Each structure stands twice: as structure tokens, then as C-alpha cells.
Amino acid sequence: MNHARDDQGSAGSPRRVSLMRRFFDSEASGGILLMGVTVAALAIANSPASGAYFGILKTYVFGLSVLHWINDGLMAVFFLLVGLEIKREFLDGQLSTWPRRILPGIAALGGMIVPALVYTAITWSDPNLRAGWAIPAATDIAFALGVLSILGSRVPASLKIFLTALAILDDLGAIVIIALFYTGDLALPMLGLALCCLVALVALNRLGTTRLLPYLAIGTLMWFFVLKSGIHATLAGVALALTIPLQAKPKKTRAENSPLHRLEHAIQPWVAYGIIPVFGLANAGLSFSGLSFASLVSPLPLGVALGLFVGKQIGVYGFAIAAVRLGLADMPAAASRLQCYGVALLCGIGFTMSLFIDALAFSEREDLIDSAKIGVLAGSFLSALCGFLVLRFAPRAVPQPRAATSM
């Protein structure tokens, strides 16, 4: 993720474009595109073309269905970008110091715990639904920043940075959840080969290799072994990201020329404008035929929807305010509590990662996948609408004295 800095380099030299501005522009416009793709997917799934739409997704190519290639192949590149963002933010960005991590970290923790509890409380009576507890635990940063971009200057930059940092930590939590709870039976020989690839990647890093081709070649091989090992293949993207060097060579070279920065900048447009829209088009399609009020309020969609809409706002805002009152962190600069609440509402937009975990949790039950999709779409829509309205009409905070900190 591109962290906030001034338009001047460390030595005072001018920069072409602010990295944070470039990031927000990319993520926000990608989120708006994702909104359009979601509407298109729903329209196609409920049109005469629905048969062809679902038929294409189920078509097998080289041993995997088209949907499988999208969710395990293309999304590995998405997770590669997520891993690069996490590494960069922790080593050289908005999460590089503990004071900067505290508020978004505590808020992200609440935003994962409370939605899972809400979902579990609603679906507890049906053991078949318990695997979906993590579906409402994630925040879609592209969608959320897309909503913020519509609001423009009404939202202070500190809240955009807070939301970005929170979503990064939220993604990290989702990655850990996928690795621990959504891994199938392990094929140890393939897992061993994947670990050998990871050792080779670490060796490249330690040897100071800055060319990206060797990393990408071994990373692709590692993805194949992980796919066959029983661990979800997208985690190979995260593992590859953590081995990409952040330090440029020689050290006096501007950090923007490091392998991590170069790879991140190269794939970010492809992810924002290609991979995520394709994922949304393939996964958001839901046929409304036979849909009744009873199916809308059944435990699974209701648990997901309330987990996102109610659980997220309580978890994020409640934990954040508790941290401020306990003196563990400061409120984001120039932001009112109502504006912070509006951002907490936006955290209930769980589209991309929620749909992804939905497919993992109920991989053998297409009916449950579709039922959970209803909850994801409903909870995300309510969160986006209410978050937008709160931020649109919330009074701006009174400017604070200069001594106040931003996080």
C-alpha cells in the first residue's frame, strides 16, 4: 500500500505524484468500478443470458473450472498485492510504529470479533452453518474508499488513512483465518515442495537479489504446489510478497525503485481494474428466481447481513472509542466522533473478501453459497448507504490545537 508522504522526497526533491494520492485514486476508482460490475453480475444472472453466464463459470479448462481459475489463480495475484501492502505498511508506512498501529489495530480486532459473534449467535442452532462465521469479518477497502471518494473533502484525510490502515490489518486477520480454518486435507509431498520454493525465495532475498523475474518464476511454481497441497492457493501470493525486498540497491537509491515498490506499482492497476472486477463479475451473480421473504430472513443470510451491518459498526467504533477513552490511542485528527462512526459503518462493506470466504466455507454446498451471498450483498449495501449518509451530513470537527496527534 502506498503510504502517506508529502510530494517532496526525503531530500527535498520533487516527486511526480503523491503516493498516497495515487493509492486513493486507484482504490477509489477501482471500488466504483466494482460497484458497477456487481450490478452487471446481478443483471446478467437474472436475464436470459443467465444460462450462458453460469455455464461459462462451470466450464473446465486445464483441469479447473473457470470460476476455480478466477478464485484460486487470479486471486493469488490479489493476495500478492495485499501481502506487498502489508509488508510495506509495517516496515515503511502508516503501520511502521506501534503508536500508528494501536487505533486501527484495536478497531480491526473489534471489527473481526463482534461480527463473528453476531453471525454465530444467529446461526448457532444449525451446525451446517457454523463454518461461515468468518464471512462478515472482512472489510472491502476498494468499495469503502470508493464511497469515500464520492464524499470528497467532507471526509478528513486522517479518516481515509485510518480506514486504509484498518483494512490492511483486517486483511491480515482474514489471511490468518483462511490459513488456520479453511485449509483442507494436506498432501504432505506437495506441501514439502512448496516449502522448498519458499526457502529458495528467502535465499534470494538474503542474497540481495533485486531482479523480480526469479521471484516470480519460483513464486508461480510455489503457487502450483500449494494448489495441490490442500492449503488454499491464494496464500502462496502472500508468502511470495513477504520475500520481495523492500530495500533498493544500492541503499542510496530512492526507495520507490525497490523490488517491492516496482512490483506493487506494476500489478496494482491490473488488480484494481482487472482482477477484482472479474472476481466480482464471477462471484456476485445471484439469481433471484424463487427468492422469498422467508429465504431473506433465514439464519444464514440474516447472520451474514447483521454481522456486517451491525457487528462491524459496533466492533470497529466500540473498540476504537474504548481505546481512546482508556488513553491507548488518539482520535484521528480533524475528525468528529460522528464521522468516525460513519467510517465504522463503511467497514461493514465486506464484498470481496466476504464472498471469497463464503466460497471456502461452503465449497460443497452451492445453495449455502448463494444464501450467504444474499447476506453479503444486503449487509454491504446497508453499510455503504448508511455510512455515506452519516458522513454526508455529519458536521465537521472543530479544528484541534497543533499539539493534537493524528492517531
Sequence and secondary structure as in RCSB ss.txt:
>XXXX:A:sequence
MNHARDDQGSAGSPRRVSLMRRFFDSEASGGILLMGVTVAALAIANSPASGAYFGILKTYVFGLSVLHWINDGLM
AVFFLLVGLEIKREFLDGQLSTWPRRILPGIAALGGMIVPALVYTAITWSDPNLRAGWAIPAATDIAFALGVLSI
LGSRVPASLKIFLTALAILDDLGAIVIIALFYTGDLALPMLGLALCCLVALVALNRLGTTRLLPYLAIGTLMWFF
VLKSGIHATLAGVALALTIPLQAKPKKTRAENSPLHRLEHAIQPWVAYGIIPVFGLANAGLSFSGLSFASLVSPL
PLGVALGLFVGKQIGVYGFAIAAVRLGLADMPAAASRLQCYGVALLCGIGFTMSLFIDALAFSEREDLIDSAKIG
VLAGSFLSALCGFLVLRFAPRAVPQPRAATSM
>XXXX:A:secstr
      SB TTS B SS HHHHHHHHHHHHHHHHHHHHHHHHHHHTSTTHHHHHHHHT EETTEEHHHIIIIIIH
HHHHHHHHHHHHHHHHHSTTSSHHHHHHHHHHHHHHHHHHHHHHHHHHTT GGGGGGGGGGG   HHHHHHHHHH
HGGGS HHHHHHHHHHHHHHHHHHHHHHHHHS     HHHHHHHHHHHHHHHHHHHTT   HHHHHHHHHHHHHH
HHHHTS TTHHHHHHHHHS  S SSTTS GGGSHHHHHHHHHHHHIIIIIHHHHHHHHS    TT  HHHHTSHH
HHHHHHIIIIIHHHHHHHHHHHHHHTTSS   TT  HHHHHHHHHHTT  HHHHHHHHHHHTTT HHHHHHHHHH
HHHHHHHHHHHHHHHHHHS       TT    
